[in-house]
Amino acid sequence: MKIKVIITGATGMVGEGVLHEALLHADVESVLVINRRPCGIMHPKLTEIIHNDFFDLSPVSDKMKGYNACFFCLGVSSVGMKEDEYFSLTYKLTMNMAEILSGLNPEMTFCYVSGAGTDSTEKGRLNWARVKGKTENDLMKLPFKNVFAFRPGLMLPEKEAKNIHGYYAIFRILYPALRALFPKFVTTLKEVAIAMINSVNYGYDKQVLEVNDIVELAKSKN
């Protein structure tokens, strides 16, 4: 099955990396990115929609029909943010788009980039982990074909990536040692992207994917 995918967050590090791999992958037929600002990429597979308000997607909802995958890479850091603001920008924003997509494309596989340490019980001490956990849990209640929550730890982007912080130059040097010492916490952004692509066509036996699962799924069909 050829994949027609919607990608969010393509102007961030994770979304950029996922978009890059999707455009290269033979199984991906077309990509729609929905951004607040242009991603700066031109490709025959790629269509881009610039839309500022992710809480009101009605002006662009007709253009989201006919897709069988969504790689939701849009997210914000909780650092310095009030709890209600973080809840709105993480849970409410994600669920708003997911609810629309599940109605438009019930055969869609929805891949959500969560985070290592997410709290599935929704009762832990850390607010960000509770919010991510609630987002994962409620996404899995929606009538999609499949929902997968990806919990990557440290991710190494490709060298040509643009949307990365300067400290990733140090991480790149340390990566081989960190991967060897902490394989449950370190992966590459390419592995995350390939695992997402594989999840659409081949599925996985878990809905919540930790780093080991991501690496396994990335390798399983390649």
C-alpha positions as CSV (number, residue, x, y, z in Angstrom):
1,M,0.0,0.0,0.0
2,K,1.3,3.4,-1.0
3,I,1.4,5.9,1.9
4,K,-0.3,9.3,1.7
5,V,0.8,11.1,4.8
6,I,0.0,14.3,6.6
7,I,3.0,15.6,8.6
8,T,2.8,18.4,11.3
9,G,5.7,20.2,12.9
10,A,7.9,20.2,9.7
11,T,9.6,23.4,10.8
12,G,10.9,21.8,13.9
13,M,13.7,19.3,14.3
14,V,11.6,16.1,14.6
15,G,9.1,17.1,11.9
16,E,11.9,18.1,9.5
17,G,13.7,14.8,9.9
18,V,10.5,12.8,9.5
19,L,9.6,14.8,6.4
20,H,13.0,14.3,4.9
21,E,12.8,10.5,5.2
22,A,9.2,10.4,4.0
23,L,10.1,12.2,0.8
24,L,13.0,9.7,0.2
25,H,11.0,6.6,1.0
26,A,9.6,4.5,-1.9
27,D,6.5,3.5,0.1
28,V,5.4,7.1,0.5
29,E,3.4,8.4,-2.5
30,S,2.5,11.9,-1.3
31,V,3.1,14.2,1.7
32,L,1.0,17.1,2.9
33,V,2.5,19.3,5.5
34,I,0.5,21.8,7.5
35,N,2.6,24.6,9.0
36,R,2.4,28.0,10.4
37,R,5.3,29.1,8.3
38,P,6.9,27.7,5.1
39,C,9.2,24.7,5.6
40,G,11.5,25.8,2.7
41,I,11.4,22.5,0.9
42,M,10.3,21.8,-2.6
43,H,9.7,18.2,-3.8
44,P,7.3,16.6,-6.3
45,K,5.7,14.5,-3.6
46,L,5.2,17.5,-1.3
47,T,2.2,19.8,-0.8
48,E,2.3,22.5,1.8
49,I,-0.5,24.4,3.5
50,I,0.2,27.5,5.6
51,H,-2.3,27.8,8.4
52,N,-1.9,29.7,11.6
53,D,-4.7,28.4,13.8
54,F,-4.5,24.7,14.6
55,F,-7.5,25.1,17.0
56,D,-9.6,26.0,13.9
57,L,-8.8,23.7,11.0
58,S,-12.2,24.1,9.3
59,P,-10.7,26.3,6.5
60,V,-8.3,23.5,5.4
61,S,-10.2,20.3,6.5
62,D,-11.4,19.5,3.0
63,K,-7.7,19.3,1.9
64,M,-7.0,16.7,4.6
65,K,-9.2,14.0,3.1
66,G,-7.8,11.0,1.3
67,Y,-4.8,10.3,3.5
68,N,-4.0,7.1,5.2
69,A,-1.3,8.3,7.7
70,C,-0.5,11.2,10.0
71,F,2.9,11.7,11.6
72,F,2.1,14.2,14.3
73,C,5.5,15.9,15.2
74,L,4.1,19.2,16.4
75,G,5.0,19.9,20.0
76,V,6.2,22.4,22.6
77,S,8.5,22.4,25.6
78,S,6.9,22.7,29.0
79,V,9.9,24.7,30.3
80,G,8.7,28.1,31.6
81,M,5.1,27.5,30.5
82,K,2.0,27.6,32.7
83,E,0.2,24.3,33.2
84,D,-3.0,25.3,31.5
85,E,-1.1,26.8,28.5
86,Y,0.9,23.6,28.1
87,F,-2.3,21.5,28.3
88,S,-3.9,23.6,25.6
89,L,-0.9,23.5,23.2
90,T,-0.2,19.8,23.8
91,Y,-3.5,18.0,24.5
92,K,-6.2,20.2,23.1
93,L,-4.4,21.1,19.9
94,T,-3.4,17.5,19.2
95,M,-6.9,16.1,19.9
96,N,-8.6,18.8,17.8
97,M,-6.7,17.7,14.7
98,A,-6.9,14.0,15.5
99,E,-10.7,14.1,16.0
100,I,-11.1,15.8,12.6
101,L,-8.8,13.4,10.9
102,S,-10.4,10.3,12.4
103,G,-13.7,11.5,10.9
104,L,-12.3,12.2,7.5
105,N,-10.0,9.2,7.2
106,P,-11.0,6.3,9.4
107,E,-8.5,4.0,7.6
108,M,-5.6,6.3,8.8
109,T,-2.7,5.3,11.0
110,F,-1.9,8.1,13.4
111,C,1.6,8.3,14.8
112,Y,2.1,10.7,17.7
113,V,5.5,11.8,18.8
114,S,5.3,11.7,22.6
115,G,8.4,11.4,24.8
116,A,10.4,9.1,27.0
117,G,9.1,9.2,30.5
118,T,5.5,9.9,29.5
119,D,3.1,8.9,32.3
120,S,0.3,6.6,31.0
121,T,-1.4,6.6,34.4
122,E,-1.9,10.4,34.2
123,K,-1.3,10.5,38.0
124,G,2.5,11.1,38.3
125,R,4.3,14.1,39.7
126,L,5.4,15.7,36.4
127,N,2.8,17.8,34.7
128,W,4.2,17.4,31.2
129,A,4.3,13.6,31.6
130,R,0.7,13.5,32.8
131,V,-0.5,15.6,29.8
132,K,1.4,13.5,27.3
133,G,0.0,10.4,28.9
134,K,-3.5,11.7,28.6
135,T,-2.9,12.7,25.0
136,E,-1.7,9.2,24.2
137,N,-4.6,7.5,26.0
138,D,-7.3,9.6,24.4
139,L,-5.8,9.3,20.9
140,M,-6.1,5.6,21.2
141,K,-9.8,5.9,21.8
142,L,-10.4,7.6,18.5
143,P,-11.7,5.5,15.5
144,F,-8.5,5.3,13.5
145,K,-7.2,2.1,11.9
146,N,-4.2,2.3,14.2
147,V,-2.7,4.7,16.7
148,F,1.0,4.5,17.8
149,A,2.6,6.7,20.4
150,F,6.4,7.1,19.8
151,R,8.5,7.8,22.9
152,P,12.0,8.6,21.6
153,G,14.7,9.7,24.0
154,L,17.7,11.5,22.6
155,M,17.5,11.7,18.8
156,L,20.4,12.3,16.5
157,P,19.3,14.3,13.4
158,E,20.9,14.0,10.0
159,K,23.9,16.3,9.3
160,E,22.0,18.4,6.8
161,A,19.2,19.2,9.2
162,K,18.5,22.9,9.6
163,N,16.1,23.1,12.6
164,I,18.5,22.0,15.3
165,H,20.3,23.7,18.2
166,G,24.0,24.3,18.2
167,Y,24.6,21.8,21.0
168,Y,23.7,19.0,18.7
169,A,27.3,19.3,17.3
170,I,28.5,18.0,20.7
171,F,25.8,15.3,20.8
172,R,26.9,14.1,17.3
173,I,30.5,13.6,18.7
174,L,29.2,11.8,21.8
175,Y,26.5,9.8,20.0
176,P,28.5,6.5,19.4
177,A,29.4,6.3,23.0
178,L,25.9,7.2,24.3
179,R,24.3,4.7,21.9
180,A,26.6,2.0,23.2
181,L,26.1,2.8,26.9
182,F,22.5,3.8,26.9
183,P,20.7,1.9,24.0
184,K,17.3,2.3,25.7
185,F,17.5,6.1,25.6
186,V,19.3,7.0,22.4
187,T,18.3,6.7,18.8
188,T,18.5,8.5,15.4
189,L,15.8,10.6,14.0
190,K,16.0,8.5,10.8
191,E,15.1,5.4,12.8
192,V,12.1,7.2,14.3
193,A,10.9,8.3,10.8
194,I,11.5,4.8,9.2
195,A,9.6,3.2,12.1
196,M,6.7,5.5,11.6
197,I,6.6,4.6,7.9
198,N,6.8,0.9,8.6
199,S,4.0,1.2,11.2
200,V,1.6,2.2,8.5
201,N,2.1,-0.8,6.2
202,Y,3.1,-3.4,8.7
203,G,1.7,-2.4,12.1
204,Y,3.3,-3.3,15.4
205,D,2.4,-5.4,18.4
206,K,2.5,-2.5,20.8
207,Q,0.7,0.9,20.6
208,V,3.3,2.6,22.8
209,L,6.8,2.4,21.3
210,E,9.8,3.0,23.5
211,V,13.3,3.4,22.0
212,N,14.0,-0.3,21.7
213,D,10.7,-0.8,19.9
214,I,11.4,2.1,17.5
215,V,14.8,0.7,16.6
216,E,13.2,-2.8,16.1
217,L,10.4,-1.5,13.9
218,A,12.8,0.6,11.8
219,K,14.9,-2.5,11.1
220,S,12.2,-5.0,10.6
221,K,11.3,-4.2,7.0
222,N,14.5,-2.7,5.7
